[in-house]
Amino acid sequence: MLGITVGAFVATFAGVAFARPLIVSSTNASSSAEPDPSFATSVKLNGVTFVNKGLVGFGLIPSDFKESTGDTLGGIGSAIALKKGTFQQNADGTFSGTFITQPDRGFNVDGTVNYQARQHVIDFVLSPYYGDVDLSFADAQKTLQLTYKSTLLYTERNDVQTSGLDPLAVRAAQSGFPNILAADPEMPIPSKSFSHLSIDAEGLALNDDGTFWTSDEYGPYIYLFDSEGHLLQTIQPPEAVLPEVKGKINFTADSDPDTGRAGNQGLEGLTLDDAGTTLYALLQTATIQDGGDDKSTSRFTRLLAFDVSNPSVRPSLVGEWVVPLPQNKKDLIDISDATNIAGSKFDSPKNPIAKKGKLDKSITAATYVGFVDFIDDTQLARFGLHNDDPADQTLIDAKWESLALAPVGDPANPDDFFLFTAADNDFISTHGVSLGQPFNAGLDNDNQFLVFRVTLPTK
C-alpha cells in the first residue's frame, strides 16, 4: 500500500516512514535544474496542489546478491527509511545517504521458514536524471548507485532469535502487562516447543536515539528495538484489530480469524511525525468484521496513532481513523475531516466500522486522490524499463511496498522532495540461498529502487 497523508500531518505509508513533511531535490545528469515540466502531473486535495515531477532515478541490487549472513538479500522493499543525518547534497551535484531496509519473513514460496527478522544498511548516491532522452538500462542504473554495507539481526527477550515461521501457538502474556514496559502481551510463536517470537516485519520507523519501531503482519503488533536489535517493548493494538478465533487470540497467517486482522494482512505501514512523538500505523486491509473476509467488501481499513513521547510509559492509542483503500496504488490521503474513533465502541470486534463493506453512517472516512503513477510507460522508458512482456531484467517489479522522503534543498522549489521507493522482490532468484540451503525460484527478480521528484506544499 502506498500513499502520503495530509491534513494534520504528511505521512508516507508502505512499511516505511511517516513524517509531517519530508522532501528532496536534484541536480546533474542534465543541464536543467529540475525535470522537464511536460513530465509533471498535479492533483488537488483539501485545497492544496501536489505535483509529481516525474521519475529521476533508478537502481537495483541483483537478485542473487548475498548478505553477510550468507542468505540471499531480498524482500528489502518491505520497508525503507533514511538513516538520520546521512542525507546530503555533494559538491558535484549528486546526493548521498544511507537507507535502512527491512525484509519480511524470508523466502517462503514453499511455506514459512525460520528466518530471523533483520535490517540492512545500504549506502546510495543519487545522480538525478532530468533529461527527456531514454537512457539505456545500464546507464539508468548509474542514476542511483547502491552499496550494501551490513546486516543487523533482531532478537527478543533473553537474546532469543526471532523467527519467520507461521505462529501456530500463543505465548501467554507476561505478569505486569500492560503496566510494566518490559512485560509483553500474548505473543505469536511457532509452537509451544519452539517459543521464539514470530515476526513478519513490515513497517519501519527510526528514532533519534538509535532505537526503532517495527510493525508486524502476524501480531499485528508494533515492536520497539534498541540500536543492537534487542526487543524493548511491544505495542498491542485495540481488540478490534487482534485476530481472534472463538474469542481467543490466534495469530496464524494461514487462514482468517473470526474477527480482527485478516490472515497475512497486518500492520503494513508505519511512520513517526516530525517531532518523533506520535507513531502512525496502517492496517493493510479491513478487519474481518469490517468486511475483510471478502475482497469485494474489504475497502475500509484503519489508521492508528500512538503517543510515544514518553519512553518510560507504554504508548497509548490517541487517534484512529477509517481509511478507504484506493482502487489504485498511487494515493494522497487526507484525515483532517475524518472521524477519530480511538477509544470508541468500534475498538471492540462486536462493533464493526463497516458491515459487509458498508461504512457506518456515524463515521466520516479519510479522503484520497491518485498521485504518483508507477506504471507510466513514458517515465519507465526514460530509465530503460517497461511494464510488458517479456519478463526480463528490464521489467518493472510488481510489489512496491516502501517509501522514504528527503528534501531537495532547491531554493527555487523549497517544497520539492525526492520520493524513494523500493520493491519487495520476494527473494526470487535462480541462485538463491535461504538458511544456508540453495534454492531456485525459477526467475530472477532484482531488488529495484525508483526515485521521483515531488512537490509537497503541506510543510
WOBELFEN-V525928 format. One line per field, one symbol per residue. ss: DSSP state (H for helix, E for strand, - for the rest). phi: phi as a letter, one per 20 degrees, with the letter a starting at -180 (. if undefined). burial: b if it has 16 or more other C-alpha atoms within 10 Angstrom, else e. A space follows every 50 residues. Layout:
# WOBELFEN-V525928
ss = ???
phi = ???
burial = ???
This chain:
# WOBELFEN-V525928
ss = --EEEE----EEE-----------------------HHH-EEEEE--EEE EEEEEEEEEEE----E-----E---HHHEEEE-----EE-----EEEEEE EE---------------EEEEEEEEE----------HHHHHHHEEEEEEE EEE-E-HHH-E-E-----EEE---------------EEEEE--EEEEE-- EEEEEE-----EEEEE----EEEEE----EEEEEEE-------EE--EE- --------E-------EEEEEE-----EEEEEE----HHH----HHH--E EEEEEEE--------EEEEEEEEE------EEEE----------HHH--- ---EE--EE-------EEEE------HHHHHH---E--------E----E EEEEEEE--E--E--EEEEEEEE--------EEE--EEE-------EEEE EEEEE----
phi = .drcdcpfbdcddqmcdeagccabcbbgnbffebgggfffcccdblnded ceeofcbbbbdgfefdefenfffbmfefacbefgmefbeefeneccrced dcfednfcfdpfceefgaccdcebcddgddfdefeffffffffcedcfda cdeecdgllfffcefgfecceffegofefegfeefgdfcfafecedfecd fcfbceefenfbdcecffgfdcdddefdnefdacddfgggeffcclncfb egefbfefbngfglceeedbadfgfmdcddcdffbffgfeofebgfcefe dcddccedfdfecfgdfdbbcedfffecdcbdcddfdffedgmeffedff cffbelndfgfeddefdbcfceefddgfffffdmdbccfeedfefffede dbbbcbffmegfcfeecedebceeelmfbececclndfbcenbdcfeecc cddcdcfff
burial = bbbbbbbebbbbbbbbbbbbbbbbbbbbbeeeebbeeeeeeeeebeeeeb bbbbbbbbbbbbbbbbeeeebbbbbbbbbbbbbeeebbbeeeebbbbbbb bbbbbbbbeeebbbbbbbbbbbbbbbbbbbbeebbebeebbbbbbbebee bbebbbbeeebbbbbbbbbbbeeeeeebeebbbbbbbbbbbeeebbbbbb bbbbbbbeeebbbbbbbbbbbbbbbbeebbbbbbbbbbbbbbbbeeeebb bbbeebbbbbbbbbbbbbbbbbbeebebbbbbbbbbbbbbbbbeeebbbb bbbbbbbbeeeeebbebbbbbbbbbbeebbbbbbbbebbbbbeeebbbbe ebbbbbbebeeeebbbbbbbbbbbeeeebbbbbbbbbeeeeeebbbbebb bbbbbbbbbbeeebbbbbbbbbbbbbbbbbbbbbeeeeeebeebbbbbbb bbbbbbbbe
